[in-house]
């Protein structure tokens, strides 16, 4: 996965204070945003899997399929 510039990681125009940052600092911010989004996606996936522990075992397969896990 390549390093995306900040303008590809956020919707809309950058606020003036962020746009004034050097290219190096904007890339560091873009990398931090990318890492945070990956961590969030992993946490959401883990939470979805853990939520299946509340479903009886015989129903987990059909429920997993129904919700797209």
C-alpha positions in Angstrom: 0.0 0.0 0.0 1.5 3.3 -1.0 1.6 6.5 0.9 -1.3 8.7 0.1 -1.0 12.5 0.3 -3.2 14.3 2.8 -5.5 15.7 0.2 -6.5 12.1 -0.7 -7.1 11.2 3.0 -9.6 14.0 3.8 -12.8 15.2 2.2 -12.9 18.8 1.0 -10.4 21.5 1.3 -7.7 21.5 3.9 -8.0 24.1 6.7 -5.6 27.0 6.2 -3.5 26.1 9.2 -3.0 22.5 7.9 -2.5 23.7 4.3 0.3 26.0 5.6 2.3 23.0 6.9 5.4 21.9 5.0 4.9 18.9 2.7 6.9 16.7 5.1 4.5 17.6 8.0 1.4 17.1 5.8 2.7 13.7 4.9 3.3 12.8 8.5 -0.3 13.8 9.3 -1.5 11.8 6.3 0.4 8.7 7.6 -1.0 9.2 11.1 -4.6 9.4 9.7 -4.0 6.3 7.6 -2.7 4.4 10.6 -5.6 5.5 12.8 -8.1 4.4 10.1 -6.4 1.0 9.9 -6.5 0.5 13.6 -10.2 1.6 13.7 -11.1 -0.9 11.0 -9.2 -3.7 12.8 -11.0 -2.8 16.1 -14.4 -2.8 14.4 -13.7 -6.1 12.8 -12.7 -7.6 16.1 -15.8 -6.2 17.8 -18.0 -7.7 15.1 -16.4 -11.1 15.6 -16.6 -10.8 19.4 -20.3 -9.9 19.2 -20.9 -13.4 17.7 -20.1 -14.9 21.1 -23.5 -13.8 22.3 -25.2 -15.9 19.5 -25.8 -19.6 20.0 -23.1 -21.6 18.1 -25.6 -23.2 15.7 -26.8 -19.8 14.6 -23.3 -18.2 14.2 -22.7 -19.3 10.6 -26.1 -18.1 9.3 -25.8 -14.8 11.3 -22.2 -14.3 10.0 -23.4 -14.8 6.5 -26.4 -12.5 6.9 -24.3 -9.6 8.3 -21.5 -10.1 5.8 -18.7 -11.2 8.2 
